[in-house]
Amino acid sequence: MALIVQKYGGTSVGTVDRILEVARRVVKTVKLGNSLVVVLSAMGKTTDGLVKLAKEISANPSKREMDMLLSTGEQVSIALLSMALQEMGQPAISLTGAQVGIVTEAAHTRARILRIDPNRLQTQLNSGKVVVVAGFQGIANAAELEITTLGRGGSDTTAVAIAAALQADKCEIYTDVPGILTTDPRLVADAQLMDEITCDEMLELASLGAKVLHPRAVEIAKNYGVPLVVLSSWSDAPGTRVVSQPPPPRPLEGLELAKAVDAVEFDLDQAGVSLLRLPDRPGVAARLFGAIAQQNLDVDLIIQSIHEGNTNDIAFTVRRNSLNQAVAVADAIVPSLGKNSRPELGEPEVKAEERPIAKVSIAGAGMIGRPRVAAQMFNTLADAGINIQMISTSEVKVSCTIDAAECDRAVAELCKAFDVANSPVGLRCASHKPPAVRAVALDLNQARLAIRQLPDRPGVAAKMFRLLAEENISVDTIIQSQRCHNIDGILTRDIAFTVAQIDAEAAKTVLEKSAVEFGWGEVAVDTEIAKVSVVGSGMVAHPGVAAKMFEALSQHKINIQMIATSEIKISCVVDEAQGVTALKAIHAAFELSGSEKVQVPA
């Protein structure tokens, strides 16, 4: 007999008929000999309706009262499902987050789970009942019974956390699509269902706007080894397994406040190449990396920052023994790219990094939604007097290139700062030969900030991102330009990064207020961008993935404004109006389409 946690979203319980269908599925699962906990979201658009009511009362309602209000939505759905199960002869009991013993931090509307007391759950399961739990909610103070909610995706988080606390055999997430698809089926009708995906890949996709699973739920699944399956509420299809290697044992105390960083990694086999003042037009990156791919050179980091005067810079790293070959390819391709439209800025140029470089990284699933993690890394390096040359970020890793001579000291300082042993972890994948690209994602909810003329010295980036972290503003893609300017005898660089659109103006205000104090120049915001990304743990073994992605964009005359990469993700910022076209072009280029069209219920 297996212990299973099932979660059903708002669409799955949106009407009485759908609640009855969920009840029939639950009864069927129990009759197979399983013990069952069911976690529910509020019915349909109930939460949206409650938010609308609150806004009619107050333009800025109290967060505490919003938690009190919004927590009622799930209580309706759990009571109705429990009634339906009882009518079918299946013993059941509905419990709120507080009754289950879900204890959270005292942060209304965005609380993280501290612990779950499984005793009441286990007692009810032992009596033969199905336990129906309200998702999205908990209690911050057991003495004062302060209700809290977990924020967007909170029911996913509740389900996986309960599965971890109970050491369940499996957690099943039921949704309105048949599993996890290669892209959004609302935009690409022939998106293909995946049999499995790694937790790291899913963390990237979830953070890029894929709405099937919330990143916090995937984080818990990875940290506690919870077997996770995403299934359709409307069929018996096998769905998609979210897999990872067994993690080291973790205490359940501080469940969602586990250490953000699991490992500090380093790579001394890195060499850097910069191409400066390239024409800023579609096809440039495609031709460059197409030529590099033809030589079967394995490229690691790729960085393209904001344009300057219709020119752009691209930097990338390769293995040290490939440096001369990479420079030769770049030298050969640059003349064919054409001249830029601003001759006074200088001719295109290829530069090899003269001094040996190293890549140092912090890795861990706990970085999600914690802006202080990246800021702490930059601050640690700054305090050690170590200058950052390149920055590349993802949801599970932040990487910086530095002088190779500083590597040992950087690793030691980062290990101390994040309280971890230097134990590099490999990418986790259950497949023997994972595909180069597993899926493609589009994020239309980001804005780009560009900060000009930052002094090129240790500590400046740390100060900037610490200011944003203090305002709880999470930064996504971070790119530091390769081109230096001499401003009154001070070497400066530009830096650009993306944030959620709702945080863009707040970020701009914070940085403009501090510009004079810390010495940076103009802060510009662009909200009309889209970020399109490919994700796949197999791309590290497949040279040419970047070239194929860039070529797909080039064929549709889509200009790339920024590029950032990690071991399992390549992201390009493009014009917002071309975002969907870019998604479809890349999805087709990697032949990810399936033979059947996925129908998404209304």
C-alpha positions in Angstrom: 0.0 0.0 0.0 1.4 3.4 -1.0 0.9 6.8 0.7 0.1 9.3 -2.0 -0.4 13.1 -1.9 -2.6 14.5 -4.7 -3.0 18.1 -5.5 -5.8 19.6 -7.7 -5.8 23.1 -9.0 -8.6 25.7 -9.3 -9.6 24.6 -12.8 -9.9 20.9 -11.6 -12.4 21.9 -8.9 -14.0 24.9 -10.6 -17.5 23.5 -10.7 -19.6 20.9 -8.7 -19.4 18.5 -11.6 -15.6 18.8 -11.6 -15.4 18.3 -7.8 -17.5 15.1 -8.3 -15.1 13.9 -11.0 -12.1 14.5 -8.6 -14.0 12.6 -5.9 -14.4 9.6 -8.3 -10.7 9.7 -9.1 -9.8 9.8 -5.4 -12.1 6.9 -4.6 -10.6 4.9 -7.5 -7.1 5.6 -6.1 -8.1 4.5 -2.6 -9.7 1.3 -3.9 -6.3 0.3 -5.3 -5.1 0.1 -1.7 -3.5 3.5 -1.3 -3.7 6.0 1.6 -4.4 9.4 0.3 -4.0 13.1 1.2 -5.7 15.5 -1.2 -4.6 19.2 -1.4 -7.0 21.6 -3.1 -6.8 25.1 -4.5 -9.9 27.4 -4.4 -12.6 26.8 -7.0 -11.9 28.4 -10.4 -11.5 32.1 -10.2 -12.5 32.4 -6.5 -9.3 33.9 -5.4 -9.4 36.6 -8.2 -13.0 37.4 -7.1 -11.9 37.8 -3.5 -9.1 40.1 -4.5 -11.5 42.2 -6.5 -13.8 42.5 -3.5 -11.0 43.6 -1.3 -10.0 46.3 -3.9 -13.5 47.6 -3.9 -13.2 48.2 -0.1 -9.6 49.5 0.0 -7.0 50.5 -2.6 -4.3 49.1 -0.3 -5.8 46.5 2.0 -4.0 45.1 5.0 -1.9 42.1 4.2 -3.1 40.4 7.3 -6.7 40.9 6.3 -6.0 39.7 2.8 -4.7 36.4 4.2 -7.8 36.1 6.3 -9.9 36.7 3.2 -8.1 34.6 0.7 -7.7 31.6 2.9 -11.5 31.1 2.8 -11.4 30.1 -0.9 -9.7 26.8 -0.2 -12.0 26.0 2.7 -15.0 26.0 0.4 -13.4 23.5 -2.0 -12.1 21.1 0.7 -15.5 21.0 2.5 -17.3 20.3 -0.8 -14.9 17.5 -1.8 -15.1 15.9 1.6 -18.9 15.9 1.4 -18.7 14.4 -2.1 -16.4 11.6 -0.9 -18.7 10.9 2.1 -21.7 10.6 -0.2 -19.7 8.0 -2.2 -19.1 6.0 0.9 -15.5 7.0 1.3 -14.6 8.3 4.9 -13.0 11.7 4.6 -12.2 14.8 6.6 -11.3 18.3 5.5 -8.6 20.3 7.4 -7.3 23.8 7.0 -3.6 24.6 7.0 -3.7 25.5 10.7 -5.5 22.2 11.6 -2.9 20.2 9.7 -0.1 21.9 11.6 1.5 23.8 8.7 3.6 26.4 10.5 5.0 29.3 8.5 7.2 32.4 9.0 5.3 35.5 9.9 5.2 37.1 6.4 1.7 37.7 5.3 0.8 36.9 1.7 4.2 35.3 0.9 5.0 33.1 3.9 7.5 30.2 3.6 6.8 26.9 5.5 8.9 26.3 8.6 7.6 22.9 9.6 4.6 20.5 9.4 3.5 18.4 12.3 2.3 15.2 10.6 0.7 13.6 13.7 -3.0 14.6 13.0 -2.6 13.8 9.3 -1.2 10.4 10.2 -3.9 9.7 12.8 -6.7 10.4 10.3 -4.9 8.3 7.6 -4.5 5.4 10.0 -8.3 5.5 10.6 -8.9 4.9 6.9 -10.0 8.4 6.0 -9.0 10.5 3.0 -7.6 13.8 4.4 -8.6 16.8 2.3 -6.2 19.7 3.0 -6.6 23.4 2.2 -3.6 24.4 0.0 -2.0 27.9 0.0 -2.2 28.5 3.7 -0.7 27.9 7.1 -0.4 29.5 10.5 2.4 31.7 11.7 1.9 31.7 15.5 0.3 28.7 17.1 -0.5 30.7 20.2 -2.3 33.6 18.4 -3.6 31.5 15.4 -2.3 34.0 12.8 -3.4 32.8 9.4 -0.9 33.2 6.6 -0.9 32.4 2.9 2.1 31.1 0.8 1.7 33.3 -2.3 1.3 32.3 -5.9 1.6 28.6 -6.5 1.0 28.0 -2.8 -1.1 24.8 -3.2 1.7 23.1 -5.2 4.0 24.1 -2.3 1.6 22.7 0.3 1.3 19.4 -1.5 5.0 18.7 -1.9 5.8 19.9 1.6 3.2 17.5 3.1 4.6 14.7 1.0 8.1 15.5 2.4 6.8 15.6 6.0 4.9 12.3 5.6 7.7 10.7 3.5 5.0 9.9 1.0 5.7 7.4 -1.8 4.6 9.9 -4.4 3.2 13.4 -4.9 0.8 13.8 -7.9 0.0 17.3 -9.2 -3.2 17.3 -11.3 -3.6 20.2 -13.8 -5.5 21.1 -17.0 -2.8 19.8 -19.4 -1.6 16.1 -19.7 1.8 16.8 -18.0 4.8 19.0 -18.7 5.1 20.0 -22.3 8.0 21.3 -24.5 6.4 24.7 -24.4 3.1 26.5 -23.7 0.4 24.7 -25.6 -1.7 27.9 -25.7 1.0 29.4 -28.0 2.2 26.2 -29.8 -0.6 23.8 -30.3 1.7 20.8 -31.2 3.8 21.1 -28.1 5.0 17.6 -27.1 4.4 15.9 -23.8 7.6 14.9 -21.9 7.9 11.6 -20.1 10.4 13.0 -17.6 12.3 16.2 -16.7 14.9 16.8 -14.1 14.3 19.0 -11.1 17.0 21.5 -12.3 15.4 21.8 -15.7 11.9 22.2 -14.1 13.2 24.9 -11.8 14.4 26.9 -14.8 11.2 26.4 -16.7 9.0 27.2 -13.7 10.9 30.4 -13.1 10.7 31.4 -16.8 6.9 31.5 -16.5 5.9 27.9 -17.2 2.8 27.7 -14.9 2.4 23.9 -14.5 4.5 23.8 -11.3 5.7 26.5 -8.9 9.4 26.8 -8.4 9.1 26.5 -4.6 7.3 23.2 -5.0 10.1 21.9 -7.2 12.7 23.2 -4.8 11.2 21.1 -1.9 10.9 18.0 -4.2 14.6 18.3 -5.1 15.8 19.1 -1.5 13.8 16.2 0.1 13.7 13.7 -2.7 10.0 13.7 -3.2 8.9 11.6 -6.2 6.8 14.1 -8.2 4.4 13.5 -11.2 2.4 16.0 -13.1 -0.9 14.6 -14.5 -4.1 15.6 -16.3 -7.3 16.0 -14.3 -9.2 14.9 -17.5 -7.5 11.7 -18.5 -5.6 8.7 -17.3 -2.4 9.5 -19.3 0.8 8.7 -17.4 1.9 12.4 -17.3 5.5 13.6 -16.6 7.9 12.5 -13.9 10.0 15.2 -12.3 13.2 13.4 -11.3 16.4 14.0 -9.3 19.1 12.0 -7.6 18.5 11.2 -3.9 19.6 14.2 -1.9 21.6 14.1 1.3 19.4 13.9 4.5 17.9 17.2 5.6 16.0 18.1 8.8 12.3 18.9 8.3 12.7 21.9 10.7 13.0 25.0 8.6 11.5 23.1 5.7 11.4 26.0 3.2 14.2 27.9 4.8 16.9 25.3 4.0 20.3 26.6 3.0 20.0 28.5 -0.3 23.4 27.2 -1.5 24.4 23.6 -1.5 27.8 23.8 -3.2 30.5 26.1 -4.3 31.9 25.0 -7.7 34.9 26.1 -9.7 36.4 25.5 -13.1 40.0 26.5 -13.9 39.8 25.1 -17.5 38.3 28.3 -18.9 39.6 30.9 -21.4 37.7 34.0 -22.5 37.2 35.6 -25.9 35.5 39.0 -26.5 34.3 40.5 -29.7 33.8 44.2 -29.4 31.9 46.7 -31.5 30.0 44.2 -33.6 27.1 45.5 -35.7 23.9 45.3 -33.7 21.7 43.5 -36.3 19.9 40.1 -36.7 22.2 37.2 -37.6 25.4 38.3 -36.1 25.4 35.8 -33.2 24.1 33.1 -35.5 27.0 33.4 -37.9 29.6 33.6 -35.2 28.4 30.6 -33.2 27.5 28.7 -36.3 31.2 29.0 -37.4 32.3 27.9 -33.9 30.0 25.0 -33.9 31.4 23.8 -37.2 34.7 23.4 -35.5 33.0 21.3 -32.8 34.2 23.7 -30.1 32.5 23.5 -26.7 31.4 26.9 -25.6 30.5 27.5 -21.9 29.4 31.0 -21.0 28.0 33.3 -23.6 27.4 37.0 -22.7 25.9 39.7 -24.8 25.0 42.9 -23.0 23.1 46.0 -24.0 23.9 47.7 -27.3 25.8 51.0 -27.6 25.5 53.2 -30.6 24.2 50.4 -32.9 27.1 48.2 -31.9 27.3 45.3 -29.5 29.8 43.2 -27.7 29.7 39.4 -27.3 32.0 37.4 -24.9 32.2 33.7 -24.5 34.4 31.1 -22.8 35.9 27.9 -24.1 38.3 25.3 -22.8 41.9 26.6 -22.6 43.2 24.2 -25.2 40.6 25.6 -27.6 41.4 29.2 -27.2 43.6 29.7 -30.2 41.2 27.9 -32.4 38.2 29.9 -31.1 40.1 33.2 -31.7 41.1 32.1 -35.2 37.4 31.4 -36.0 36.3 34.7 -34.6 39.0 36.6 -36.5 37.9 34.9 -39.7 34.2 35.6 -39.3 34.3 39.2 -38.0 35.2 40.8 -41.4 32.1 39.2 -43.0 29.8 40.6 -40.4 30.0 44.1 -41.9 31.0 47.5 -40.5 29.1 49.2 -37.7 27.2 52.4 -38.4 29.3 54.5 -36.0 32.9 54.4 -37.2 33.9 56.8 -34.5 33.4 54.0 -32.0 36.1 52.0 -33.7 36.2 48.9 -35.8 35.1 45.4 -34.7 37.8 43.7 -32.7 38.6 40.2 -31.3 40.3 40.0 -28.0 41.5 36.9 -26.1 41.7 37.2 -22.4 45.4 37.5 -21.7 45.4 36.2 -18.1 44.1 32.8 -17.1 40.6 33.0 -15.8 38.4 30.7 -13.6 34.7 30.3 -13.2 33.4 30.1 -9.7 29.8 29.3 -9.0 27.3 28.9 -6.1 24.6 26.3 -6.7 21.4 25.3 -4.9 17.7 25.0 -5.4 17.1 27.3 -2.4 18.1 30.5 -4.3 14.6 30.9 -5.8 13.0 34.2 -4.8 15.9 35.1 -2.5 17.5 38.2 -3.9 20.1 38.4 -1.1 21.9 35.2 -2.3 23.4 36.7 -5.5 24.1 40.0 -3.6 25.9 38.0 -0.9 28.1 36.3 -3.4 29.1 39.6 -5.1 29.7 41.1 -1.7 31.9 38.2 -0.5 34.1 38.5 -3.6 34.2 42.3 -3.2 35.3 42.1 0.5 38.1 39.8 -0.6 39.2 42.3 -3.2 38.3 40.0 -6.1 37.1 41.7 -9.3 34.3 40.1 -11.3 34.8 39.9 -15.1 31.7 38.1 -16.3 28.4 37.2 -14.6 25.9 34.5 -15.6 22.8 33.6 -13.6 20.1 31.0 -13.5 17.6 29.8 -10.9 19.9 27.2 -9.5 23.3 28.8 -10.1 25.2 32.1 -10.1 28.6 32.0 -11.9 31.3 34.6 -12.1 34.6 34.6 -14.0 37.6 35.9 -12.1 41.4 35.8 -12.4 42.5 32.2 -12.1 45.1 33.2 -9.5 42.2 34.3 -7.2 40.2 31.0 -7.6 41.4 29.2 -4.4 40.8 32.3 -2.3 37.3 33.0 -3.9 36.2 29.4 -3.3 37.4 29.5 0.4 35.6 32.8 1.0 32.4 31.6 -0.6 32.4 28.3 1.3 32.7 30.3 4.5 30.0 32.8 3.6 27.5 30.2 2.6 28.5 27.6 5.2 29.1 24.8 2.7 31.9 22.4 2.0 33.5 22.7 -1.4 31.6 19.8 -2.9 30.7 20.4 -6.5 27.5 18.7 -7.6 26.9 17.5 -11.2 23.8 18.0 -13.2 21.1 15.5 -12.2 19.3 13.5 -14.8 17.7 10.1 -14.9 18.1 9.7 -18.6 21.3 8.1 -19.9 21.4 10.4 -22.9 19.3 13.5 -22.1 18.3 15.6 -25.1 20.3 18.7 -25.8 17.1 20.8 -25.4 14.2 19.6 -23.3 11.9 22.6 -23.6 11.5 26.2 -24.7 10.0 28.9 -22.6 8.8 32.5 -23.1 8.6 35.1 -20.4 6.7 38.3 -21.3 6.6 39.7 -17.7 10.1 41.0 -17.4 11.7 44.4 -17.7 15.3 45.3 -18.4 17.3 47.8 -16.5 20.5 49.2 -17.9 23.0 51.0 -15.7 25.7 52.9 -17.5 29.3 53.7 -16.4 29.8 51.6 -13.3 33.3 52.0 -11.9 35.2 48.8 -12.8 36.4 47.8 -9.4 35.6 45.2 -6.7 32.4 45.9 -4.7 30.4 48.1 -7.1 28.1 45.2 -8.4 27.8 44.0 -4.8 26.6 47.4 -3.6 24.0 47.6 -6.5 22.5 44.2 -5.9 22.5 44.6 -2.1 20.4 47.8 -2.5 17.9 45.8 -4.6 17.9 42.8 -2.2 17.1 45.2 0.7 14.0 46.1 -1.2 13.2 42.4 -1.8 13.6 42.8 -5.6 14.6 39.6 -7.2 17.0 40.0 -10.2 17.0 37.4 -13.0 19.5 37.6 -15.9 22.5 39.7 -15.0 25.0 40.7 -17.7 28.1 42.9 -17.4 29.5 44.4 -20.6 32.9 43.6 -21.8 33.7 47.1 -23.2 35.5 49.5 -20.8 35.3 53.3 -21.0 37.7 55.8 -19.4 35.6 58.5 -17.7 37.8 61.1 -16.1 40.5 58.6 -15.5 38.1 55.9 -14.1 37.5 52.7 -16.0 33.8 52.0 -16.2 31.5 49.2 -17.6 27.8 49.0 -18.2 25.7 46.4 -16.6 22.2 45.2 -17.4 19.7 42.9 -15.7 16.1 41.8 -15.8 13.5 41.9 -13.1 9.7 41.3 -13.0 7.9 44.2 -14.6 6.0 45.0 -11.4 9.4 45.7 -9.7 11.0 47.7 -12.5 10.1 51.2 -11.4 11.0 50.5 -7.8 14.3 49.1 -8.9 15.0 52.2 -11.0 14.1 54.6 -8.1 16.4 52.8 -5.7 19.3 52.8 -8.1 18.8 56.5 -9.2 18.8 57.6 -5.5 22.2 56.0 -5.0 23.8 56.9 -8.3 25.8 59.9 -6.9 26.9 58.0 -3.7 28.2 54.9 -5.5 29.3 56.5 -8.8 27.2 55.0 -11.5 25.5 56.9 -14.3 22.1 56.7 -16.1 19.5 54.1 -15.1 17.3 53.2 -18.1 14.2 50.9 -18.0 12.7 48.9 -21.0 9.5 47.1 -20.3 8.9 46.1 -23.9 11.1 43.0 -23.9 10.6 39.3 -24.0 12.9 36.6 -22.8 13.0 33.3 -24.8 15.0 30.4 -23.4 16.0 26.8 -24.2 16.5 24.4 -21.3 18.2 21.0 -21.3 20.6 19.2 -19.1 22.1 17.5 -22.2 23.3 20.7 -23.9 26.7 20.5 -22.1 27.5 17.5 -24.3 26.1 19.0 -27.5 28.1 21.8 -29.1 26.0 23.9 -31.4 22.9 24.3 -29.4 23.4 28.1 -29.1 24.2 28.3 -32.8 20.9 26.6 -33.7 18.9 28.8 -31.4 20.5 32.0 -32.8 20.1 30.8 -36.4 16.3 30.2 -35.8 16.0 33.8 -34.6 18.1 35.1 -37.5 15.9 33.4 -40.0 12.9 35.4 -38.7 14.9 38.6 -38.6 14.7 38.8 -34.8 17.5 40.9 -33.3 19.0 39.6 -30.1 19.4 42.3 -27.5 21.0 40.3 -24.7 22.3 36.7 -24.3 23.0 34.9 -21.0 23.8 31.2 -20.5 24.2 28.5 -17.8 25.1 24.9 -18.2 21.4 24.0 -18.8 19.9 27.2 -20.2 20.4 29.7 -22.9 18.3 32.9 -22.7 17.9 35.7 -25.3 16.2 39.0 -24.7 14.3 40.2 -27.8 11.7 42.8 -28.6 8.4 42.0 -26.9 6.4 42.1 -30.2 8.6 39.3 -31.5 8.5 37.1 -28.5 5.8 34.6 -29.6 7.4 34.4 -33.1 10.8 33.7 -31.4 9.3 30.9 -29.3 7.7 29.2 -32.2 10.8 29.5 -34.4 13.1 27.9 -31.7 10.6 25.2 -30.8 10.4 24.2 -34.5 14.2 24.4 -34.9 14.8 21.8 -32.2 12.0 19.6 -33.6 10.2 19.5 -30.3 6.7 19.2 -31.8 4.5 16.2 -31.1 2.1 14.4 -33.4 -1.0 15.4 -31.4 -2.4 18.8 -30.5 -3.0 19.4 -26.9 -6.4 20.8 -26.0 -6.4 23.0 -22.9 -9.8 23.2 -21.2 -11.3 26.6 -20.6 
